[in-house]
Amino acid sequence: METYVLSVLVENRAGVLSRVSGLFSRRGYNIDSLTVCETSDEKKSRMTIVVHGDEYILEQIEKQLSKLVEVISIKHCLPSSTCQREMALIKVKAEGSNRGVIIETCNIFRAHIVDVSSTSLIVEATGSEDKLSSLIRLLEPYGILELLKSGLVAMDRGEKIME
């Protein structure tokens, strides 16, 4: 099973997200990650959908998505031709001497401390899934209290735009 990233440009209307997610559930496909936001054109939204499967499943998903009236375009995002990022917020125990080590670890990963209390820190990190996983693994021994990830977003490199 491979991981596939699809960028789907849709009309920005109520119910579109429901129709897209319903399409996946009716066919028994799981969405690993789904990120949606309005584009620079308020009439359009972009969905970044991450799924696991094989070439046949990818082909079926693309065919079914293209049948939805609100879908404007679909692009299979290859890691080599797109910039792909995720964001994570990580609340970690940070007491005593551990605090300095945690802050240094975050600096190495270019992560930002966005909240400080006497017993914890909230870390904001962006990057590839591998980068975030590595940071999380290094912070686990200190005690991760809470973890949230945004889901993947992807954009073509260079001057190409999705229309």
C-alpha positions as CSV (number, residue, x, y, z in Angstrom):
1,M,0.0,0.0,0.0
2,E,1.3,3.4,-1.0
3,T,0.5,6.9,0.3
4,Y,-1.1,9.2,-2.2
5,V,-1.7,12.9,-1.9
6,L,-4.5,14.5,-4.0
7,S,-5.1,18.2,-4.4
8,V,-8.7,18.8,-5.3
9,L,-10.0,22.2,-6.4
10,V,-13.7,22.6,-5.6
11,E,-16.4,25.1,-5.6
12,N,-16.6,26.8,-2.2
13,R,-20.2,25.9,-1.4
14,A,-22.0,24.4,1.6
15,G,-22.1,20.6,1.5
16,V,-19.1,20.0,-0.8
17,L,-17.0,18.6,2.0
18,S,-19.8,16.3,3.0
19,R,-20.2,15.0,-0.5
20,V,-16.5,14.4,-0.9
21,S,-16.1,12.6,2.4
22,G,-19.3,10.6,1.7
23,L,-17.9,9.4,-1.6
24,F,-14.9,7.9,0.3
25,S,-16.9,6.3,3.1
26,R,-19.5,4.8,0.7
27,R,-16.7,3.0,-1.2
28,G,-14.9,1.9,2.0
29,Y,-11.8,4.1,1.4
30,N,-10.2,5.7,4.5
31,I,-9.0,9.3,4.4
32,D,-5.7,9.5,6.3
33,S,-5.6,13.3,6.3
34,L,-7.9,16.0,4.9
35,T,-7.1,19.7,4.9
36,V,-9.5,22.2,3.4
37,C,-9.3,26.0,3.0
38,E,-10.6,28.8,0.8
39,T,-8.2,29.8,-2.0
40,S,-7.3,33.4,-3.1
41,D,-10.5,33.2,-5.1
42,E,-13.3,33.1,-2.5
43,K,-15.5,31.0,-4.9
44,K,-13.0,28.1,-4.7
45,S,-11.6,25.9,-2.0
46,R,-8.7,23.5,-2.1
47,M,-8.8,20.1,-0.5
48,T,-5.6,18.2,0.2
49,I,-6.5,14.5,0.7
50,V,-4.1,11.8,1.8
51,V,-5.1,8.2,1.2
52,H,-3.4,4.7,1.4
53,G,-3.9,2.2,-1.4
54,D,-2.7,0.9,-4.7
55,E,-2.8,2.4,-8.2
56,Y,-6.3,0.9,-8.8
57,I,-7.7,2.5,-5.6
58,L,-6.1,5.9,-6.6
59,E,-7.6,5.6,-10.1
60,Q,-11.1,4.8,-8.7
61,I,-10.9,7.7,-6.2
62,E,-9.9,10.1,-9.0
63,K,-12.8,8.8,-11.3
64,Q,-15.4,9.2,-8.5
65,L,-14.2,12.6,-7.5
66,S,-14.3,13.8,-11.1
67,K,-18.0,12.9,-11.3
68,L,-18.9,15.4,-8.6
69,V,-20.3,18.6,-10.1
70,E,-18.5,20.8,-7.6
71,V,-15.0,19.4,-8.4
72,I,-13.1,21.7,-10.7
73,S,-9.8,19.8,-10.9
74,I,-7.8,17.0,-9.4
75,K,-4.1,16.7,-9.1
76,H,-2.0,13.7,-7.9
77,C,0.8,15.4,-5.9
78,L,4.2,13.7,-6.3
79,P,6.7,14.6,-3.6
80,S,9.3,15.4,-6.2
81,S,7.2,18.1,-7.8
82,T,5.3,19.6,-4.9
83,C,6.1,21.2,-1.6
84,Q,4.4,19.3,1.2
85,R,4.1,20.4,4.8
86,E,2.3,19.6,8.0
87,M,2.0,21.6,11.2
88,A,2.0,20.1,14.7
89,L,1.3,21.5,18.2
90,I,2.9,19.5,20.9
91,K,2.4,20.1,24.6
92,V,5.3,18.6,26.5
93,K,6.1,18.4,30.2
94,A,9.0,20.8,30.8
95,E,10.1,20.9,34.5
96,G,13.4,21.8,35.9
97,S,16.5,20.8,34.0
98,N,14.5,19.2,31.1
99,R,13.2,22.6,30.0
100,G,16.6,23.7,28.5
101,V,17.1,20.4,26.7
102,I,13.6,20.5,25.2
103,I,14.1,24.1,24.0
104,E,17.4,23.2,22.4
105,T,15.8,20.2,20.7
106,C,13.1,22.5,19.3
107,N,15.7,24.9,18.1
108,I,17.4,22.2,16.1
109,F,14.1,21.4,14.4
110,R,13.3,25.1,13.9
111,A,10.2,24.6,16.0
112,H,8.8,27.5,18.0
113,I,7.7,27.7,21.6
114,V,4.3,29.3,21.5
115,D,3.2,28.9,25.1
116,V,5.0,28.5,28.4
117,S,3.8,27.5,31.8
118,S,5.7,26.5,34.9
119,T,5.2,22.8,34.1
120,S,4.8,22.6,30.3
121,L,5.6,24.1,26.9
122,I,3.6,24.1,23.7
123,V,5.8,23.6,20.6
124,E,4.7,24.6,17.1
125,A,6.5,22.7,14.3
126,T,6.1,22.6,10.6
127,G,7.7,20.4,8.0
128,S,7.5,16.9,6.4
129,E,5.9,14.0,8.2
130,D,9.3,12.5,8.8
131,K,10.6,15.7,10.4
132,L,7.6,16.0,12.7
133,S,7.8,12.3,13.6
134,S,11.5,12.7,14.5
135,L,10.8,15.7,16.8
136,I,7.9,13.9,18.5
137,R,10.1,10.8,19.1
138,L,12.8,13.0,20.7
139,L,10.2,14.8,22.9
140,E,8.4,11.6,24.0
141,P,10.8,10.7,26.9
142,Y,9.9,14.1,28.5
143,G,6.2,13.3,28.5
144,I,3.9,14.5,25.7
145,L,0.7,15.7,27.3
146,E,-1.1,16.5,24.1
147,L,-0.5,16.3,20.4
148,L,-2.4,17.8,17.4
149,K,-1.4,17.7,13.7
150,S,-3.0,19.8,11.0
151,G,-2.9,17.4,8.1
152,L,-0.8,17.7,5.0
153,V,-0.9,20.6,2.6
154,A,0.7,20.4,-0.8
155,M,1.5,23.0,-3.6
156,D,3.3,22.7,-6.9
157,R,6.8,23.9,-7.0
158,G,7.7,26.7,-9.4
159,E,5.3,28.9,-11.2
160,K,2.6,26.3,-12.0
161,I,-0.7,26.9,-10.3
162,M,-3.7,24.7,-9.9
163,E,-6.7,25.9,-11.9
